[in-house]
Amino acid sequence: MDGIFAHRRRRWHALGLLLALVLAGCTDSSPKADDATSPSPSAASSPARSATPSTAAPPPTPPRAGACYALSFTAATAVSADAAPVPCSRPHTAVTMYVGSADIIEDGHLITMDSARVADHLSTVCPRRLAAYVGGDREDRRLARLQAVWFTPTAEQAQQGAVWFRCDLVALAGNDRLVPLPRQARGMLDRAGMLDRYGTCGTAAPDQRSFHRVACAERHTWRAVTSIDLPPRARYLDKDVTATADARCKDIAASRASNSLKYSWSFEWPARKAWRSGQHWGLCWLPVR
């Protein structure tokens, strides 16, 4: 699965918070009329007792930024993750970049963590956190198979008052597998050679039926070498725009070819969904010599 992961949705209510609000609103500490005018003999003769008010249990401890996890692809695409962290010195496929608190009050009303408002917020915050976390320049991040995924509390944690969210970094091996991350993932694209492992490569030319997008750590025969910006107001798959981008890719291939009379290239538009989401750039692919 390329691009931002599509998270499944589920419904639950913040019952713990709601119950606490109801109980707080129903507390009445004023004495009854009968008690004030005619105390019972037992009350008059017994020593005063201090009442200990009951307090709600604190919400569960939120995750820790910098924690590493050995997640499967399926676990990385889930709404919530309850796996225990592992030492970052051991093989791991996810690292928590950021932990924040969601605003669950809208127009004075309590909303759930799976509401559209919270989902829209996380789909903006976490990809931005990725850019700052992994380093590199814009071109490095376009070519890398690095993605941000995010998790919210489980239904049980939410009932206990948890309102945190967690942004994790993962690297896609193929369409349904993850690549283990380096021990130190922060700033990884600032280090030399990272795209040789985490860059975008293919099992064939992008226009071939046998083409599968993979990380460059996997076996491959083609590689995305650069991105090409496209006019944001252009029609999707516009022929003139395609011709211009293809010509630029051809020039790049010619400049890198050992034989100026024989070389191959392929320009690829982003997927339609990615285009609609704002990815207005494509990839120039060259065969691996």
Secondary structure, DSSP 8 states (H G I E B T S, - for coil): --SS----------HHHHHHHHHHHH---S--HHHHHS--HHHHHS------------------TT-EE---HHHHTSS------B-TTS--SEEEEEEEE---EETTEE--TTSHHHHHHHHHHHHHHHHHHH-S-HHHHHHB-EEEEEE---HHHHHTT--EEEEEEEEBSSSS-B----S--TTGGGSTTTHHHHBEEESS-TTSTT--EEETTS--SEEEEEEEE--TTS-TT-HHHHHHHHHHHHHHHHHH-SSTT----EEE---HHHHHTT--EEEEEEE--
